[in-house]
Amino acid sequence: MGLAEIKDRVETEAKRVGRAPESVTLIAVSKVQPNERVEAVLEEGQRVFGENKVQEAAGKWPAFKDRFDGVELHLIGPLQTNKARQAMELFDVIHTVDRPKLAKTIARLAEELGHCPRLFIQVNTGEEPQKAGVLPAEADAFIQECRDLGLSIEGLMCIPPAEEEPSLHFALLKKIADRNQIAGLSMGMSGDFETAIAQGATHVRVGSAIFGERDYS
């Protein structure tokens, strides 16, 4: 499919629902992708990328950031507290703040480092035991807890259950965001990003549709 087609589809869907195309940020999810594929997409002009793991990103992105201006790196995978410092030095945006211990660690490090990445809270909209994220019923309290720590929460993020209708989860995330005066919505992936845009997504995370299927071997 490729970057150009995905960008076209993002723009078309945004216009269809009466939104400005620039109100949707396309995050190219480069996890487990070989460097030559990532480089090709950088050469095409894409500058916003998502990675799942701090270690993998640390091995890949400093060199790319030296070569390509304006790269913005988003952490979209779970963050362990012991990797928080490294994540905060490497990433511009963290989408997966999901528990008090992590929020407290980020707040402490932000004070120490003198800067903080932009932050999204991950909500486990499907209440799946194997998935990270704060439960919907606890989201309001956790958002307030983060704010009390001095953290500015820019958005919410979710990954709907694979077998359920994603639009219900996107609608739930938007509802939580609206009542907490949060503007950012990180939702929608290769298979459902158009649905997410129609529901108000400000960030869509697209990997395989841009880069091709991942090779985990």
C-alpha positions in Angstrom: 0.0 0.0 0.0 2.6 2.6 1.1 2.9 6.0 2.7 1.3 8.1 -0.1 -1.8 6.0 -0.3 -2.3 6.0 3.5 -1.8 9.8 3.6 -4.4 10.1 0.9 -6.9 8.0 2.8 -6.3 10.0 6.0 -7.0 13.2 4.1 -10.0 11.9 2.3 -11.6 10.6 5.5 -10.9 13.7 7.5 -12.5 15.9 4.7 -15.5 13.4 4.5 -16.3 14.0 8.1 -15.8 17.8 7.9 -12.4 17.9 9.6 -9.2 19.6 8.5 -6.7 16.9 7.3 -4.0 18.5 9.4 -6.0 17.8 12.5 -5.0 14.2 12.2 -1.3 13.2 12.8 -0.2 10.0 11.0 2.2 8.0 13.2 4.2 5.5 11.1 4.7 2.5 13.3 8.3 1.4 12.6 8.6 -1.3 15.3 10.4 -4.5 14.1 10.9 -2.9 10.7 14.3 -3.2 9.0 16.3 0.1 8.9 16.2 0.3 5.1 12.3 0.3 5.1 12.3 3.0 7.8 14.9 5.0 5.8 12.8 4.8 2.7 9.8 6.2 4.5 11.9 9.0 6.0 13.2 9.8 2.5 9.5 10.1 1.4 9.1 12.9 3.9 7.4 11.2 6.9 8.7 12.6 10.2 6.4 11.1 12.9 7.2 7.5 13.9 6.0 5.1 16.6 8.0 2.5 18.4 6.9 -0.2 20.9 10.2 -0.8 22.8 12.6 1.6 24.4 15.6 -0.6 23.6 14.8 -1.1 20.0 14.2 2.6 19.5 17.5 3.5 21.2 19.3 1.3 18.8 17.6 2.8 15.7 16.6 6.4 16.1 19.6 8.5 17.4 21.4 7.9 14.0 18.2 8.7 12.0 17.6 11.8 14.1 21.1 13.0 13.2 20.5 12.6 9.5 16.8 13.7 9.2 15.6 17.0 10.7 12.3 17.3 12.5 11.8 13.6 13.5 9.1 13.2 16.2 9.2 9.9 18.1 6.2 8.4 19.9 6.4 5.5 22.4 3.2 3.4 21.8 4.2 0.3 23.7 4.1 -0.4 27.5 6.7 1.4 29.5 8.4 -0.2 32.5 9.3 2.3 35.3 13.0 1.3 35.1 13.1 2.4 31.5 11.3 5.7 32.1 14.4 7.9 32.2 15.7 6.5 28.9 12.3 6.8 27.3 12.0 10.5 28.4 15.4 11.3 26.9 14.5 9.5 23.6 10.8 10.0 22.9 8.9 13.2 22.2 5.5 11.7 23.1 4.6 8.8 25.4 1.2 7.2 24.7 1.2 4.6 27.4 1.0 6.2 30.9 -1.2 3.7 32.6 -0.6 3.4 36.4 0.2 5.6 39.4 3.8 4.3 39.9 4.7 5.2 36.3 3.0 8.6 36.6 5.0 9.4 39.8 8.2 8.3 38.2 7.7 10.5 35.1 6.8 13.5 37.4 10.0 13.0 39.4 12.2 12.6 36.3 10.5 15.6 34.6 11.6 17.8 37.5 15.1 16.2 37.5 15.6 16.5 33.7 13.9 19.9 33.3 11.7 18.6 30.5 8.8 16.1 29.9 7.6 14.4 26.8 4.0 15.0 25.8 1.8 12.5 27.6 -1.2 10.3 26.7 -2.9 8.0 29.1 -3.6 4.5 27.9 -7.2 3.3 28.6 -8.0 -0.4 28.4 -11.4 0.1 26.9 -12.0 -3.6 26.4 -11.0 -4.4 30.0 -8.8 -7.1 28.7 -6.6 -8.7 31.4 -3.6 -9.2 29.1 -3.6 -5.6 28.0 -2.1 -2.6 29.6 -4.1 0.5 30.4 -6.2 2.0 33.1 -9.8 0.7 33.3 -12.5 3.0 31.9 -14.2 3.3 35.4 -10.9 4.4 36.9 -9.8 6.8 34.1 -11.2 10.0 35.5 -9.5 9.5 38.9 -6.2 8.6 37.3 -6.3 11.6 35.0 -6.8 13.8 38.0 -4.0 12.0 39.9 -1.6 12.7 37.0 -2.7 16.4 37.0 -2.2 16.6 40.7 1.4 15.4 40.1 1.9 18.4 37.8 1.7 16.3 34.6 0.0 17.8 31.6 -2.1 15.1 29.9 -2.4 15.8 26.2 -4.4 12.8 25.1 -5.8 9.3 25.7 -4.9 6.2 23.8 -6.6 2.8 23.3 -6.2 -0.5 21.4 -9.6 -2.1 21.0 -10.0 -5.9 21.3 -9.3 -7.5 17.9 -12.7 -9.3 17.7 -14.9 -6.3 18.7 -16.3 -3.4 16.7 -13.7 -0.7 17.2 -16.0 2.2 16.8 -17.6 1.4 20.2 -14.2 1.7 21.9 -13.3 4.8 20.0 -16.6 6.4 21.1 -15.9 5.4 24.7 -12.4 6.9 24.6 -13.8 10.2 23.2 -16.4 10.3 25.9 -13.8 10.0 28.7 -11.6 12.6 26.9 -14.4 15.1 26.5 -15.5 15.0 30.1 -11.9 15.6 31.2 -11.2 18.4 28.7 -8.6 16.4 26.9 -8.1 17.1 23.2 -5.8 14.3 22.0 -7.1 10.9 20.9 -4.6 8.3 19.8 -6.7 5.5 18.2 -7.0 3.6 15.0 -4.4 1.3 13.3 -3.9 -0.1 9.8 -7.3 -1.9 9.7 -9.5 0.8 11.3 -7.9 4.2 11.1 -10.7 5.7 9.0 -13.3 4.6 11.5 -11.1 6.3 14.2 -10.8 9.5 12.2 -14.6 9.6 11.9 -14.8 9.3 15.7 -12.4 12.1 16.3 -8.9 10.6 16.4 -6.1 13.2 16.4 -3.4 10.5 16.1 -3.6 7.3 14.0 -0.9 4.6 14.3 -0.3 2.8 11.0 2.5 0.2 10.6 2.1 -2.7 8.2 0.0 -0.7 5.7 2.9 1.7 5.3 5.9 -0.6 5.6 4.6 -4.0 4.6 4.2 -7.0 6.9 6.6 -7.2 9.9 9.1 -10.0 9.9 9.4 -11.3 13.5 11.8 -14.1 12.6 
